[in-house]
């Protein structure tokens, strides 16, 4: 069974920083593109950042120059370094990974979400 376990959320003051982590576990062949999404109350889940297995990164315009996505392929972990956080960044952050299991093709898997609250 494939699981994505997130950590690193919490409460931070405006202008502060947080680092989210998401580790993939289970019997898998490979991990493809990994993503971070976020969902604020009453809003849709939006893509924040993505990173391919080769390291190509993409960001939502709202987080460019403030957030950095990275990954450790050996640890099957994706990170999101968030700097200069603002109240509008408050949301539940979810990671997603494209995972190939033994005996199957690539499938999407989601983490359980971690709350990030930016408030003074």
Backbone as a ProteinNet text record, in pm:
[ID]
protein_1_A
[PRIMARY]
XXXXXXXXXXXXXXXXXXXXXXXXXXXXXXXXXXXXXXXXXXXXXXXXXXXXXXXXXXXXXXXXXXXXXXXXXXXXXXXXXXXXXXXXXXXXXXXXXXXXXXXXXXXXXXXXXXXXXXXX
[TERTIARY]
84.1	0	87.9	54.6	133.1	75.4	162.3	119.9	208.8	146.9	219.6	195.2	301.3	290.3	354.8	273	318.5	351.4	438.8	471.8	522.3	526.4	587.5	492.6	362.6	268.6	265.1	190.4	178.3	135.3	150.4	114.7	241.3	238.7	355.7	307.4	388.7	354.2	380.8	311.1	340.1	487.9	542.9	684.7	770.8	711.8	786.5	802	862.2	892.5	848.7	818.2	790.7	845.5	877.5	922.4	833.7	764	680.8	758.7	728.2	787.8	677	702.1	606.3	685.7	673.4	748.6	656.7	702.3	627.9	679.9	588.3	628.8	545	596.5	527.6	618.1	565.7	643.5	615.8	711.1	691.7	814	791.6	901	967.1	885	941	840.1	893	810.7	836.5	731.7	744.4	731.2	655.6	637.8	569.8	618.3	560.6	508.4	401.1	330	295.9	277.3	212.7	90.9	-21.1	-144.1	-183.7	-276.2	-332.1	-479.6	-550.8	-694.1	-731.4	-774.6	-821.9	-969.8	-1020.5	-1161.9	-1253.1	-1346.5	-1442.2	-1389.7	-1266.8	-1206	-1165.8	-1135	-1091.5	-946.7	-908.8	-770.7	-689.4	-583.7	-501.6	-360	-302.4	-163.2	-71.2	23.3	122	255.2	302.8	432.6	440.9	530.1	551.5	699	746.5	884.9	888.9	952.2	963	1075	1084.8	1192	1329.8	1336.4	1462.8	1491.9	1395.3	1421.7	1364.6	1287.9	1225.1	1113.2	1113.5	1019.5	921.3	800.5	700.5	628.5	590.8	525.7	402.9	307.4	197.6	254.5	197	247	245.1	147.2	131.3	242.7	321.6	424.9	565.8	576.4	709.9	795.7	922.7	1022.5	1006	898.6	883	893.5	841.5	840.7	941.4	999.2	1091	1055	1031.5	1004.7	1133.8	1156.3	1274.3	1238	1325.6	1298.5	1428.9	1415.9	1526.6	1479.5	1533.1	1483.4	1516.4	1628.3	1663.1	1565.1	1523.7	1430.4	1285.2	1261.3	1126.1	1045.8	1108.2	1049.2	1052.3	942.7	935.5	921.9	981.4	981.9	921.8	869.5	825.8	875.2	976.4	1026.6	945.1	879.7	790.5	845.3	882.4	936.2	840.7	859.8	777.1	628.2	588	448.8	355.2	238.8	136.7	4.8	-86.2	-213.9	-287.2	-270.8	-338.5	-279.7	-167	-109	-173.2	-258.4	-325.3	-413	-389.5	-461.9	-418.1	-488.6	-439.7	-354.9	-232.7	-139.4	-135.7	-151.2	-152	-38.2	25.8	120.9	55.1	102.7	58.6	180.5	178.3	289.6	235.9	303.7	274.1	363.7	301.8	376.6	349.4	457.2	441.8	464.7	362.6	371.8	408.2	455.4	484.2	353.8	354.2	237.6	131.7	161.8	62.9	133	55.4	111.2	119.2	141.4	152.3	14.9	8.3	-117.4	-90	-194.3	-184.4	-211.7	-131.2	-155.5	-144.8	-230.8	-237.5	-200.7	-141.9	-121.5	-248.1	-242.3	-361	-380.9	-281.7	-291.8	-230.9	-172.7	-118.1	-158.5	-203.7	-255.5	-141.6	-147.6	-56.6	-141.6	-114.6	-188.1	-90	-115	-28.6	-110.2	-71.3	-148.7	-62.8	-92.1	-21.5	-101.7
-118.6	0	124	218.6	341.7	447.2	510.1	618.3	739.4	857	983.2	1047.7	1072.2	1128.6	1265.7	1364.7	1504.3	1548.3	1647.2	1707.2	1848.7	1926.9	2059	2175.8	2151.8	2262.7	2323.3	2433	2497	2640.5	2712.1	2853.2	2937.9	3038.8	3124.5	3268.1	3363	3503.5	3549	3651.8	3704.7	3739.7	3702.2	3720.5	3603	3508.1	3393	3284.4	3173.7	3062.5	2930.3	2837.1	2698.5	2607.7	2486.5	2385.4	2262.9	2229.1	2109.9	1993.4	1873.7	1751.8	1652.6	1568.2	1463.1	1341.7	1232.9	1111.9	1004.1	940.5	830.7	699	613.3	482.1	373.9	251.2	139.7	68.6	-39.5	-117.8	-58.7	20.6	92.4	77.3	95.6	89.3	225.1	327.3	460.1	567.6	687	804.5	907.3	950.9	1049.5	1190	1271.9	1409.5	1415.3	1509.7	1530.6	1672.8	1694.3	1821.6	1864.8	1994.5	2052.1	2131.3	2104.7	2179.6	2244.8	2337.9	2394.5	2426.4	2420.5	2447.8	2534.2	2656	2746.3	2720.6	2757.7	2735.2	2797.1	2717.9	2766.5	2782.8	2739.7	2754.4	2618.7	2619	2496.5	2465.3	2341	2301	2348.1	2422.8	2482.1	2426.8	2416.2	2373.8	2485.7	2450	2546	2530	2406.1	2380.7	2235.1	2209.5	2073.5	2055.1	1931.6	1900.8	1762.6	1753.2	1625.4	1541.7	1417.9	1332.4	1384.7	1458.7	1516.4	1650.2	1702.3	1825.9	1952.1	1939.2	2057.2	2105.6	2235.9	2293.3	2388.7	2391.4	2489.2	2540	2669.6	2732.9	2811.9	2821.6	2915.8	3057.6	3148.7	3286.6	3347.5	3309.1	3369.5	3333.3	3229.7	3186.4	3195.8	3231.5	3243.2	3339.5	3306.1	3387.2	3378.5	3311.1	3294.5	3148.7	3057.3	2915.7	2842.6	2736.2	2651.8	2505.8	2435.3	2291	2215.9	2108.4	2024.5	1880.7	1789.1	1648.1	1574.5	1467.1	1374.9	1240.9	1202.4	1080.8	955.7	954.7	836.8	819.6	930.7	925.4	927.8	943.1	950.6	1057.5	1171.6	1280.6	1409.4	1485.1	1616	1720.1	1836.1	1942.6	2070.1	2154.6	2286.5	2387.6	2463.7	2571.1	2696.1	2747.7	2862.9	2980	3085.6	3205.9	3323.8	3426.8	3548.5	3514.5	3429	3383.9	3499.4	3495.4	3598.2	3532.9	3607.9	3548.4	3476.6	3524.8	3458.2	3322.5	3287.4	3153.9	3052.2	3097.6	3007.3	2908.4	2780.2	2674.6	2540	2436.3	2300.7	2267.2	2223.9	2190.5	2038.9	1997	1855.5	1824.4	1710.8	1665.8	1556	1545.7	1441.6	1387.1	1256.9	1196.2	1100.2	1094.8	996.5	877	764.7	649.9	528.8	455.8	330.3	214.9	133.9	16.6	-105.9	-208.9	-336.4	-393.3	-427.6	-488.3	-391.9	-260.7	-163.5	-44.9	40.3	160.9	273.6	394.3	510.5	553.8	586.7	631.8	750.1	831.9	946	901.2	951.3	930.5	1064.8	1082	1207.2	1186.7	1290.9	1292.5	1335.8	1333.6	1362.2	1511.3	1591.6	1735.8	1782.2	1901.4	1962.1	2109.8	2155.6	2291.7	2391.8	2496.2	2610.2	2733.3	2798.5	2918.1	3032.4	3141.1	3258.6	3369.7	3406.1	3503.1	3565.1	3691.1	3757.6	3744.6
0	0	0	-83.7	-94.7	-0.2	74.8	163.6	144.5	153.7	154.6	290.4	362.2	496.3	498	531.2	532.5	674.6	682.4	811	787.8	895.9	888.5	893.1	893	900	1039.7	1051.3	1181.3	1169.5	1281.5	1288.7	1279.8	1194.2	1176.5	1157.3	1198.4	1181.6	1037.9	992.3	858.4	843.9	728.4	703	745.3	813.4	861.4	756.2	798.7	708.1	768.9	681.3	718.3	610	648.8	552.6	567.1	459.4	456.7	396.7	446.4	392.3	361.2	262.8	226.1	180.5	256.1	226.9	171.1	65.2	2.8	58.7	101.5	152.2	85	90.8	28.5	-70	-124.2	-220.9	-358.7	-406.5	-531.6	-621.6	-750.4	-846.1	-865.2	-875.3	-899.2	-863.3	-842.8	-814.5	-924.3	-989.2	-1095.5	-1040.2	-1111.4	-1068.5	-932.1	-850.6	-717.8	-711.4	-635.9	-635.2	-493	-478.7	-361.5	-409.8	-343.9	-364.7	-233	-239.5	-117.7	-137.8	-26.5	-29.6	90	60.9	166	190.2	307.6	337.7	232.7	181.1	83.4	-56.6	-78.9	-211.7	-267.9	-396.8	-461.8	-427.4	-449	-428.9	-548.8	-522	-628	-626.6	-743.9	-755.4	-708.1	-624	-573.4	-645.7	-655.3	-716.2	-758.1	-854.7	-902.5	-935.1	-922.6	-957.1	-1019.8	-1135.9	-1203.6	-1143.2	-1185.5	-1138.4	-1176.6	-1286.8	-1332	-1266.3	-1189.5	-1115.9	-1177.2	-1283.8	-1342.7	-1251.7	-1223.1	-1127.7	-1196	-1143.6	-1185.1	-1061.3	-1067.3	-952.8	-996.1	-905	-924.5	-914.9	-990	-991.1	-851.1	-771.3	-638.5	-540.9	-571	-476.9	-534.6	-660.9	-722.4	-641.9	-627.7	-555.8	-404.4	-355.4	-210.6	-168.9	-253.8	-221.5	-309.8	-255.6	-331.2	-309.3	-419.7	-412.3	-442.2	-370.3	-393.5	-359.6	-395	-366.5	-342.6	-265.2	-241.2	-295	-409.1	-474.3	-394.1	-326	-245.3	-130.1	-71.9	40.6	-4.6	-136	-190.2	-116.5	-101.5	-23.9	-104.7	-93.7	-155.5	-44.3	-67.1	31.4	-30.4	56.1	13.4	116	78.1	162.7	134	236.9	220.4	300.5	230.5	293.3	271.8	350.5	338.8	336.5	427.8	430.9	464.7	401.5	419.3	460	519.1	560.4	447.4	325.4	212.6	178.1	240	221.9	316.3	406	499.1	423.8	448.2	377.4	432.3	389.9	409.1	286.1	310.8	203.1	184.5	60	25.8	-70.7	-52.4	-152.9	-236.8	-357.7	-449.7	-522.3	-547.9	-620.9	-725.8	-837.9	-940.1	-911.5	-877.6	-827.7	-915.3	-943.4	-1016.5	-919.9	-903.9	-817.5	-899.5	-831.4	-896.4	-951.3	-1080.2	-1140.7	-1188	-1184.5	-1229.4	-1292.4	-1354.9	-1415.3	-1314.6	-1365.2	-1278.9	-1229.8	-1101.7	-1041.1	-950.2	-929.1	-838.1	-695.4	-602.1	-459.8	-388.7	-287	-212.4	-65.9	-9.3	134.2	205.2	339.1	420.2	441	409.4	425.8	556.9	553.3	674	675.9	791.4	803.3	817.1	737.5	750.3	779.1	890.3	929.7	947.7	875	884	949.1	1070.8	1146.3	1253.8	1284.6	1393.5	1522.8
[MASK]
++++++++++++++++++++++++++++++++++++++++++++++++++++++++++++++++++++++++++++++++++++++++++++++++++++++++++++++++++++++++

